[in-house]
Amino acid sequence: MSTTTAERTRPFEWFRSLGSKGRRAFAGAFGGYGLDSYDFQVLPLGMVAITAYFGLTKLEAGLLTTVTLVVSAVGGAIAGIMADRIGRVRTLIITVVAYAVFTVLCGFAPNYETLLVLTALQGLGFGGEWAVGAILVAEYTSAKYRGRTVAFIQSAWAVGWGLSVVVYTVVFSIASDDLAWRILFWTGALPAVLIWYVRRNVSDAPTADEKRVSHHERGSFKAIFQGNLTRTTIFAALLATGVQGGYYTLATWLPTFLKTERHLTVVNTGGYLAFLISGAFIGYVCGGYVTDWIGRKKTFALFAILSALLIVAYINIPAGANQLVLWLGFPLGFCMSAIFSGFGSFLAELYPAELRGTGQGFTYNFGRAAGALFPTLVGLVGQSWSLSEAMVFAAIAYAIAVVALFGLPETLGTELK
């Protein structure tokens, strides 16, 4: 076996191949997305306490998440343009500052209306961070390793989610519910450490810098709706809608489902979510290898179908069978996360360098905004249906994702020029 072949088969060769600058970019993007997840998850985790504190209906509670995600679409689209015009790293810093500041301010909200506005503003930063970080790393990565490399960035979401559940379990165990949800939001100041690291250590990939400086059509919304890119943009946005509609329905309502319909305590809810999150982390990582192995489209289709089937099974587990709920959480978390693994590489490969930030920022965040309607729809329908019945809309969302794949090309092996 030659040295070259041996190097290619070494574990984590994808990470070594990034080079020193690429590895620093990876660390910055990983930290940004993990803390992005943390700051988002404090809302669903505190939802029961927030609902009781302000006396909210299910519809009003669901609207908090929906507004965050809808506004995040605006933030994501703006961040995409900024990434193409002022650079990936500068934009990454701005998005992290935005979601950190407004997450902390949510903890001081005196009433529901103020909280609604602050969660919306949180979405401005929340929406842009992933797209910018994923592009930053994708441009340092070769086609051979891109799927798994960007998937590891996606896995940061599970890390941040897991950290938020740990903090949630501790805070709600030692503080009253009326104070605990505020403390959760205040811990959203954690990203300040990351900002210092990114400013000192991370830079854009050289080819991205060259394209940004030289191309006159950089960062143009009009351009992603012209020629062959029109079809790509429409179906990529539809794909993102289905995948995120399914995910955010579960992320928003699962803690409430476990408490109100499975009648679990705070500590037990944390334990059940730990199984889900463990599956999510492994799903993100494994999904990256799968997307490099069988292709982007087949990976999306496989995990969309499995996620839909598992959701239907999960919400129909008979009363008293909570042990089955616990164990089924692992494969559910695996599949609903593995489907995201190919997004960063797939969207980056669909667009040329001068429009990569704009295209990825728009399609992913359009999907986030449209997908955000699903949690509110569950809250609306849940006023007359049981919550478990209403959560079937998550399965419908995954069906939409499968349909969208028929309008998109396979991009496995595409080199980013």
C-alpha positions in Angstrom: 0.0 0.0 0.0 1.4 3.4 -1.0 1.8 6.2 1.5 -0.8 8.2 -0.4 -3.4 5.4 -0.1 -2.5 4.9 3.6 -3.0 8.6 4.3 -6.4 8.5 2.6 -7.6 5.7 4.8 -6.5 7.1 8.1 -9.3 8.1 10.6 -10.1 11.8 10.4 -8.0 12.3 7.3 -10.8 14.8 6.3 -9.7 17.0 9.2 -6.0 16.8 8.5 -6.6 17.7 4.9 -8.1 21.1 5.9 -4.6 22.5 6.7 -4.0 24.8 9.7 -6.2 27.7 8.4 -9.0 25.3 7.5 -8.9 23.6 10.9 -9.2 27.0 12.7 -12.1 27.8 10.4 -13.7 24.5 11.4 -13.3 25.3 15.1 -14.9 28.7 14.7 -17.8 27.4 12.6 -18.3 24.4 15.0 -18.4 26.6 18.0 -20.7 29.1 16.4 -23.2 26.5 15.4 -23.1 24.7 18.7 -23.8 28.0 20.6 -26.4 28.9 18.0 -28.1 25.6 18.9 -27.7 26.3 22.7 -29.3 29.8 22.4 -32.2 28.5 20.3 -33.0 25.5 22.5 -33.4 27.5 25.7 -36.8 28.6 24.4 -38.4 25.1 23.8 -36.9 23.9 27.1 -38.3 26.8 29.0 -41.6 26.7 27.1 -43.7 25.1 29.8 -42.5 27.5 32.4 -42.9 30.5 30.1 -46.4 29.4 29.1 -47.4 29.2 32.8 -45.7 32.5 33.7 -47.4 34.6 31.1 -50.6 32.4 30.9 -50.2 31.6 27.2 -52.3 29.4 25.0 -50.7 26.7 22.9 -51.0 28.9 19.8 -49.2 31.8 21.6 -46.5 29.5 22.8 -46.0 28.1 19.3 -45.8 31.6 17.9 -42.7 32.4 19.9 -40.8 29.7 18.0 -42.4 30.6 14.7 -41.5 34.3 14.9 -37.9 33.4 15.8 -37.6 31.2 12.7 -39.5 33.5 10.3 -37.3 36.5 11.2 -34.3 34.2 11.0 -35.0 33.8 7.3 -34.6 37.5 6.9 -31.4 37.4 8.9 -30.1 34.4 7.0 -30.8 36.0 3.6 -29.1 39.2 4.7 -26.1 37.3 6.1 -25.8 35.4 2.8 -25.4 38.6 0.9 -23.0 40.0 3.5 -20.9 36.8 3.3 -20.5 37.3 -0.5 -19.7 41.0 -0.1 -17.7 41.6 3.1 -16.5 38.0 3.7 -17.4 34.9 5.5 -15.6 35.5 8.8 -16.8 39.1 9.3 -20.3 38.0 8.7 -19.9 35.1 11.1 -18.9 37.4 13.9 -21.8 39.7 13.3 -24.3 36.8 13.4 -22.9 35.4 16.7 -23.0 38.8 18.4 -26.6 39.3 17.3 -28.0 36.0 18.6 -26.1 36.2 21.8 -27.2 39.7 22.7 -30.9 39.2 22.0 -30.9 35.8 23.8 -29.7 37.4 27.0 -32.3 40.2 26.6 -35.1 37.6 26.4 -34.4 36.8 30.0 -35.4 40.3 31.0 -38.7 40.3 29.2 -41.5 41.8 31.4 -44.4 40.5 29.3 -45.3 38.2 26.4 -45.2 40.9 23.8 -41.7 42.0 24.7 -40.5 38.4 24.6 -42.1 37.9 21.2 -40.2 40.9 19.8 -36.9 39.9 21.4 -37.1 36.3 20.1 -37.8 37.7 16.7 -34.6 39.8 16.9 -32.7 36.8 18.2 -33.6 35.2 14.9 -31.7 37.8 12.9 -28.4 36.4 14.1 -29.6 32.8 14.5 -30.6 32.6 10.9 -27.3 33.6 9.3 -24.7 31.7 11.4 -25.1 28.2 10.0 -25.1 29.2 6.3 -22.0 31.4 6.7 -20.1 28.8 8.8 -20.9 25.9 6.5 -19.7 27.9 3.4 -16.5 29.0 5.2 -15.6 25.3 5.9 -16.9 23.9 2.6 -14.5 26.3 0.7 -11.5 24.8 2.6 -12.6 21.2 1.9 -12.0 18.9 -1.1 -14.9 17.3 -2.8 -13.9 13.9 -1.5 -14.4 14.9 2.1 -16.9 17.7 1.9 -19.9 15.8 3.0 -18.5 14.4 6.2 -16.5 17.6 7.0 -19.6 19.9 6.9 -21.6 17.2 8.6 -19.3 17.5 11.6 -20.2 21.2 11.7 -23.8 20.1 11.7 -23.1 17.8 14.7 -22.3 20.9 16.7 -26.1 21.4 16.9 -26.4 18.3 19.0 -23.5 19.4 21.2 -25.2 22.7 21.9 -28.5 21.0 22.4 -27.0 18.6 24.8 -25.4 21.4 26.8 -28.7 23.3 27.0 -30.5 20.2 28.4 -27.8 19.8 31.0 -28.1 23.4 32.1 -31.9 23.2 31.9 -31.9 20.2 34.2 -29.7 21.9 36.7 -31.3 25.3 36.6 -34.9 24.0 36.9 -33.9 21.7 39.7 -32.5 24.5 41.9 -34.6 27.5 41.0 -38.3 28.1 40.8 -39.9 27.9 37.3 -40.6 31.6 37.3 -36.9 32.4 37.6 -35.4 29.4 36.0 -36.5 30.2 32.4 -34.9 33.6 32.7 -31.6 32.2 33.9 -31.6 29.9 30.9 -31.8 32.9 28.6 -29.1 34.7 30.5 -26.7 31.9 29.9 -27.0 32.8 26.2 -24.0 35.1 26.8 -21.6 32.1 26.3 -20.8 33.0 22.6 -18.8 36.0 23.8 -15.8 33.7 24.2 -16.1 32.4 20.6 -16.1 35.9 19.1 -12.7 36.5 20.6 -11.4 33.3 19.1 -12.8 33.9 15.6 -11.5 37.5 15.4 -7.9 36.4 16.3 -7.6 33.0 14.4 -10.0 32.6 11.5 -9.8 33.8 7.9 -11.7 33.3 4.7 -10.5 30.7 2.2 -8.2 32.5 -0.4 -10.4 31.5 -3.4 -13.4 33.0 -1.8 -11.6 36.2 -1.2 -10.6 36.4 -4.8 -14.1 35.8 -6.1 -15.6 38.3 -3.7 -13.2 41.0 -4.8 -13.3 40.4 -8.5 -16.9 39.4 -9.5 -19.4 42.2 -10.1 -22.5 40.0 -9.5 -21.5 38.9 -6.0 -24.4 38.7 -3.4 -27.3 39.3 -5.8 -30.8 38.0 -5.1 -31.7 38.6 -8.7 -28.9 36.3 -9.9 -30.1 33.2 -8.0 -33.4 33.5 -9.8 -32.0 33.7 -13.3 -31.4 30.9 -15.9 -30.8 27.4 -14.6 -30.4 28.7 -11.0 -34.2 29.5 -10.9 -35.2 25.8 -10.7 -32.4 25.1 -8.3 -33.3 27.9 -5.9 -37.0 27.0 -5.9 -36.6 23.3 -5.2 -33.7 23.8 -2.7 -35.9 26.1 -0.7 -38.7 23.5 -0.8 -36.3 20.8 0.4 -35.2 23.0 3.2 -38.8 23.7 4.1 -39.7 20.1 4.5 -36.6 19.1 6.5 -36.8 22.0 8.8 -40.6 21.9 9.2 -40.2 18.3 10.5 -37.3 19.1 12.7 -38.6 22.3 14.3 -42.0 20.7 15.1 -40.2 18.1 17.1 -37.6 20.5 18.7 -40.4 22.9 19.8 -43.0 20.5 21.1 -41.2 17.4 22.2 -40.3 18.7 25.7 -43.9 19.7 26.2 -45.1 16.4 24.8 -42.9 14.5 27.3 -44.2 16.6 30.2 -47.9 16.9 29.5 -48.7 13.7 27.7 -46.1 11.3 29.0 -46.2 13.0 32.4 -42.4 13.0 33.0 -40.6 15.2 35.6 -38.0 17.7 34.7 -35.2 15.3 35.5 -36.8 12.4 33.6 -37.5 14.7 30.6 -33.8 15.6 30.5 -32.9 11.8 30.5 -35.3 11.1 27.6 -33.9 14.0 25.7 -30.4 12.7 26.3 -31.3 9.6 24.3 -32.7 11.7 21.5 -29.7 14.0 21.5 -27.1 11.2 21.6 -28.8 9.7 18.5 -28.8 13.2 17.0 -25.0 13.6 17.4 -24.2 10.2 16.0 -26.7 10.8 13.2 -25.1 14.1 12.1 -21.6 12.4 12.0 -22.8 9.2 10.3 -25.0 11.1 7.8 -21.9 12.9 6.6 -20.2 9.6 5.6 -23.4 8.3 4.0 -23.8 11.4 1.9 -20.2 11.0 0.6 -20.9 7.3 0.0 -24.3 7.1 -1.7 -24.8 10.8 -2.8 -26.7 13.8 -1.5 -30.2 13.1 -2.9 -30.4 9.4 -1.8 -29.3 10.5 1.7 -32.0 13.1 2.0 -34.6 10.6 0.7 -33.5 7.8 3.0 -33.6 9.8 6.2 -36.7 11.7 5.4 -38.7 8.5 5.0 -37.2 7.0 8.1 -37.9 10.1 10.1 -41.5 10.3 9.1 -42.1 6.6 10.0 -40.4 7.0 13.4 -42.4 10.1 14.3 -45.6 8.3 13.6 -44.4 5.3 15.8 -43.1 7.6 18.6 -46.3 9.6 19.1 -48.5 6.5 19.0 -46.7 4.5 21.7 -49.4 3.4 24.2 -49.8 5.1 27.6 -47.6 3.4 30.2 -45.0 2.3 27.7 -42.5 5.1 28.5 -39.6 2.7 28.4 -40.3 2.3 24.7 -40.5 6.1 24.3 -37.0 6.3 25.8 -35.4 3.7 23.5 -37.2 4.9 20.3 -35.8 8.4 21.0 -32.3 7.3 19.9 -33.2 6.2 16.3 -35.6 9.2 16.0 -32.8 11.6 16.9 -30.4 9.8 14.6 -32.6 10.1 11.5 -34.0 13.6 12.0 -30.4 14.8 12.4 -28.6 12.7 9.8 -30.8 14.3 7.1 -29.2 17.6 7.8 -25.7 16.3 7.3 -25.7 16.8 3.5 -27.2 20.3 3.5 -24.0 22.3 3.9 -22.1 20.5 1.1 -25.2 20.1 -1.2 -26.2 23.8 -1.1 -22.6 25.0 -1.5 -22.2 22.7 -4.6 -25.4 24.0 -6.2 -24.1 27.6 -6.5 -21.0 29.4 -8.0 -18.6 31.0 -5.5 -19.8 34.6 -6.1 -23.4 33.5 -5.3 -22.7 30.8 -2.8 -23.5 32.8 0.3 -26.6 34.3 -1.2 -27.9 31.0 -2.6 -27.3 29.0 0.5 -28.4 31.8 2.9 -31.7 32.3 1.0 -32.7 28.7 0.3 -31.9 27.3 3.8 -33.5 30.2 5.6 -36.5 30.4 3.4 -37.0 26.8 4.4 -36.5 27.8 8.0 -39.2 30.5 7.7 -41.7 28.3 5.9 -40.9 25.3 8.1 -41.5 27.5 11.1 -45.2 27.5 10.3 -45.4 23.8 11.3 -44.8 24.4 15.0 -47.5 27.1 15.0 -49.9 24.8 13.1 -49.3 22.1 15.7 -50.1 24.7 18.4 -53.3 25.8 16.6 -54.5 22.2 15.9 -53.4 21.1 19.3 -56.2 23.3 20.9 -58.8 20.8 19.6 -56.6 17.7 19.0 -54.2 16.0 21.4 -50.6 17.2 21.0 -49.5 13.8 19.9 -52.1 13.8 17.1 -51.1 17.4 16.0 -47.4 16.4 15.8 -48.2 14.2 12.7 -47.5 17.4 10.7 -43.8 16.7 11.2 -44.2 13.6 9.1 -46.0 15.6 6.4 -43.1 18.0 6.3 -40.7 15.2 5.6 -42.9 14.1 2.7 -42.6 17.5 1.2 -38.8 17.2 1.3 -38.9 13.9 -0.6 -41.0 15.6 -3.4 -38.5 18.5 -3.7 -35.6 16.1 -4.5 -37.2 15.4 -7.9 -36.3 18.9 -9.0 -32.7 18.9 -7.9 -29.4 17.5 -9.5 -27.0 15.2 -7.7 -23.8 17.0 -6.8 -21.6 14.3 -5.3 -17.9 14.8 -6.4 -18.4 18.5 -7.4 -15.2 20.6 -6.9 -15.8 24.2 -5.7 -14.2 26.4 -8.2 
